[in-house]
Amino acid sequence: MSKEEQMLDELKKIREALEAKPAPPAAAPPKGLWNEFKDFLSKFKVVGLAIAFILGLYLGQVIQALVKDILMPIIGLALPGMGDLATLGVTVGNQIFGIGDFIAAVITFIIVALVVFILVKIAKKMNMLDM
């Protein structure tokens, strides 16, 4: 074999090494209902979402109890005559408008929003969120 042929042979080997190899065939979707369900759960992170939803519900209940049982009595003490703010209402004709319940719901919402804001800030500092 001459030197030129050896060089051409080496160049062919280099070209073959540099050529893109065909992509491996895509993984076939899992077969069977159970496997498809597991794939769905892992792909869309459904379990994590469900856990976050459940924890959110209970966090809301804790904050609602905080507002109803601790903050509202403090507001009632601070504003004489208000007593139990939740029973505060206005009667117009035959209708009673439960303004106290509305005020309690607004205060609860503000506190929930504040707690969620603080939790998100803490999670960002701990690099737990990709925001």
N, C-alpha and C positions, 0 to 999 in steps of 0.2 A: 504494500500500500504506500503510495507516495505521500509526501508531506501535505500536498494540496488536498488530497482525498481525506487525510486524517483531520485537517482543519475543517473541511466541509462536514465531515462526520461529527466533529465536536460542535460546530455551529448548529447542526440539526438537533443534537441533544439539548443544547442550550435553548433553542427555540421551543422544543417540546416541553421543557421544564417551565418556561415562562408563559406558555399558552394557558389561558384560563381553563380550568377544569369545569366540566358541567356541574351545575348545582345538584346536590343530592335531591332525590325526589322528596317533595313535601310530605311530611308525616300525614298519613291518612287519618281522617277524623276517627275518633274512637267508635267502635261498634258496640251496640247494646245500650239499652236505656240507662243502666247504672253507670257505665263508663261515660256516656254523654253527660249525665247529670254531674259527675265528679269534675269533668272538664269544664262545664258551665260554672260550677262553684269556684274553681281555681282561676278561671280566666277573668271572671267579673268580680272577684273578691266579695262574693255575696255573704259569706259567713262574717267577715269583718264588718260589712255594712250592717248586718243584722245585730251584731254585738253593739256597735256604736248607737244604733237606734234604741235598743233596749236600755243601754246605760243613759242615753239622753232622756228617755221617759222617766227613769228613776231620779235623775238629777233634777228634772223639772219638778217632781213631787217633793224632793227635799227643799228646794228653793221656795216652792209654794207654801210648805209648812213653815219655813223660816219667816216669810212675809206675814202669813196669817197669824201665827202663834207668838211671834216675837216682835216684829216691826210694827204691826198694826196696833198692838196695845201700847207701844212706846209713842206712836203718833197720837193715840187717844189720850195719853197722859200729857203730851206736849200741847195739844189743842183742847182746852177745857170745853166740855159740852159735847165733844164728839163721841166719847165713850167707845162703843164698838162701831168702828167705821163701816164695817161690812153691812150693818143694819140701817145705815143712813139712806134715806129715801125721800123723794118728793112726791106728794100726792097732787095730781091734777085731775079734777073730776073724780071718776071712779078708778083711775089708773094710778099705780104706784111705780115710780121710776126708781130702780135700785142703783142710785148713784154710787153708793158705798162699794157695792160689788164691782162696779166698773173701775173705780179708783184703785181698789185692791188688785184688779187684773192688770191695770197699767203699771202699778208699782212692781208687781211680780214680773211683768215683761221686762221692765227696765233692769231689774236685778239679774234676771236670766241672761239678758243680752250682755251685761257687764261681766258676769261670770264666764260666759262663752268667750268674750273678748280676751279676758285674762288668760284663760286656758290656751287659746290660740297663740297668744304672745309667748307663753311659757314653752309650748310645743315648738315654736319657731326657734327660740333660743337653744333648745335642746336638739335642734336639727331633726325633728320628727316630722316636719311638714316640708313639702317641696313647693313652697310658695315664693 
